[in-house]
Amino acid sequence: MGSAEAAIRELIRDVLGPLVRADGGELHVVSVAERSIALHLSGRFSGCPGNTLARRRVIEPPLLKRFPDLKIEITSGPRVPEDAECV
C-alpha cells in the first residue's frame, strides 16, 4: 500500500467515519488508489436526499484539502458493495 493510499485510509478512519457514524450512518471503503477512492454510505444515509450535502460539506472538503487531485466516487443505499470495508 502506497503512502498516499495509507494516508487516505487514515483520514477516512479517524475523521470521516466518526462524523458519519455520529449522524446515524455507516461509511464503507469500496476501493482506494493513489488518485481515486470509492465510498458507500448506508445506514441512515441509505438513499437519503441529504447525501449531496454530506458529500459536499463533510466528506469531500477534508479529502480534497489534503489530496486535491483525488477522484471521489460515492454511492449510497442499503445494499453494500461486496468486499467494502466498514469504517
MOZI-V793741 format. One record per helix or strand of 2 or more residues. SS is the DSSP state (H for helix, E for strand). FROM is the first residue (numbers start at 1). TO is the last residue. Records with the same first field share a line. If there is no record, write none. Layout:
SS->FROM-TO  FROM-TO
This chain:
H->3-22  51-66
E->25-32  36-43  71-76  85-86
